[in-house]
C-alpha cells in the first residue's frame, strides 16, 4: 500500500493507504482520515486529521471520478498520520473508555 493525499470532488481532502481496486474505475482507501490545515493565532501552519467516516470499517472503495487530485504526502505528514491512527486505536481500546460507555448506558460498543 502507498500513502496518498486525495482531494475529492466533495471538497474533502483525505489521507489514506491507497491501492488499486480489482474494479477498473475504483480505488481502495484504507484508514482514511480527513486532512485539514490552517493558521493558528501565532500565524503558524497547523494540521489536523480525524476519521473520514465514523465506523469500524477501515477500507472503502472510491470511484476514480470522485478524485480530483492524488499526491504523495511528505514523510512528516505520514508520521503524523500514523500517530493519529495509533492514538485513535489506543483511545477505543482503553478500558476506561469501555467503562464510560457501559456507565452511560449506551447500547452498543464502539470498536
Steps between C-alpha positions, in 0.01 A plus 500: 500500500606855437403806698323768299319826550181517296298812423144384436230666292305545825767749609643267764871427518583158638817311572497120484680185398397466135501196272346434165172319504420188305234718337644714222349835601550474877770530764513352849574731792591355838491699824393825334527816708381848409796732474455866592755777509475851634679786672510531880498821706879527465478480116644148496362234271317224687365167382228278639375157402189314605284210385348541156208273587405407856486124467700191589546437128855581395498453121283685251465497122501838325421561137799650319270768358448629857872577535620836368865455590724239664837596649760332717526642854830600657663271756402736784134486391516119482653492850218720634240284319640184662506673839135602468401145400690354796347749745153429363557127540626551856200718585243242393688214666532686831324319788387832648329584171314168511394563861368845409294355217349238730442755776321739264259219396593503134358197332788440261870461539733715295783307328 
